[in-house]
Amino acid sequence: MHPMFLPEVESFPAAGSRGEMMARLRAADIPIPQIQHLFAFKTDRTDHLARFTHGVMRGPSPLSPGQRELIAAFTSRRNDCPF
């Protein structure tokens, strides 16, 4: 994955569970999705987005979480956005 255009965001030390998740990804040499850097940078401004996304992807629905993930991946690919 290409570096972000905002190096201060990408290099910001994440805390809590998000920081732990990012550390595990780094240790496994797995690229960290850039949106995670943004969510970690200003948690007071992004926590509601994380809760919303979790609710949409994992909350009650006639579609299974796997089907919702497949739709999201397909949409991201069609938009030429790595998912």
C-alpha positions as CSV (number, residue, x, y, z in Angstrom):
1,M,0.0,0.0,0.0
2,H,1.3,3.4,-0.9
3,P,2.1,5.8,2.0
4,M,-0.5,8.4,2.9
5,F,-0.2,12.0,1.9
6,L,-0.4,12.8,5.6
7,P,2.7,11.4,7.3
8,E,1.8,12.9,10.7
9,V,-1.4,10.9,10.6
10,E,0.2,7.6,9.5
11,S,3.0,7.9,12.1
12,F,0.7,8.9,15.0
13,P,1.0,6.3,17.8
14,A,-2.4,4.7,18.2
15,A,-3.6,3.8,21.7
16,G,-5.9,1.2,23.2
17,S,-7.4,-1.7,21.2
18,R,-6.9,0.1,17.9
19,G,-3.2,0.5,18.7
20,E,-2.9,-3.2,19.7
21,M,-4.6,-4.2,16.4
22,M,-2.2,-2.0,14.4
23,A,0.8,-3.4,16.3
24,R,-0.3,-7.0,15.5
25,L,-0.7,-6.1,11.8
26,R,2.8,-4.5,11.8
27,A,4.3,-7.6,13.5
28,A,2.7,-9.9,10.9
29,D,3.9,-7.6,8.1
30,I,0.3,-6.9,7.0
31,P,-0.5,-3.5,5.6
32,I,-2.6,-1.3,7.9
33,P,-5.7,0.1,6.1
34,Q,-5.3,3.8,5.8
35,I,-8.7,4.5,7.3
36,Q,-7.4,2.9,10.5
37,H,-4.7,5.6,10.7
38,L,-7.3,8.3,10.4
39,F,-9.5,6.7,13.0
40,A,-6.6,6.5,15.4
41,F,-5.4,10.1,14.8
42,K,-8.5,11.9,16.2
43,T,-10.5,9.4,18.1
44,D,-12.9,12.0,19.5
45,R,-13.9,12.8,15.9
46,T,-14.0,9.2,14.5
47,D,-15.3,6.9,17.3
48,H,-18.9,7.5,16.2
49,L,-17.9,6.5,12.6
50,A,-16.4,3.3,13.9
51,R,-19.5,2.5,15.9
52,F,-21.7,3.3,12.9
53,T,-19.6,1.0,10.6
54,H,-19.7,-1.8,13.2
55,G,-23.4,-1.5,13.5
56,V,-23.9,-1.6,9.7
57,M,-21.6,-4.5,9.2
58,R,-22.4,-6.6,12.3
59,G,-25.8,-5.4,13.5
60,P,-29.2,-7.0,12.9
61,S,-29.9,-7.5,9.2
62,P,-31.5,-10.0,6.8
63,L,-28.0,-10.2,5.3
64,S,-25.2,-12.2,7.0
65,P,-22.0,-10.3,8.0
66,G,-20.2,-12.3,5.3
67,Q,-22.7,-11.1,2.6
68,R,-22.3,-7.5,3.8
69,E,-18.5,-7.9,3.7
70,L,-18.7,-9.3,0.2
71,I,-20.9,-6.4,-1.0
72,A,-18.4,-3.9,0.6
73,A,-15.4,-5.6,-1.1
74,F,-17.2,-5.7,-4.4
75,T,-18.1,-2.0,-4.2
76,S,-14.6,-1.1,-3.1
77,R,-13.1,-3.0,-6.1
78,R,-15.6,-1.3,-8.5
79,N,-14.5,2.1,-7.0
80,D,-10.8,1.1,-7.6
81,C,-10.3,1.3,-3.8
82,P,-8.3,-1.4,-2.0
83,F,-10.4,-3.1,0.7
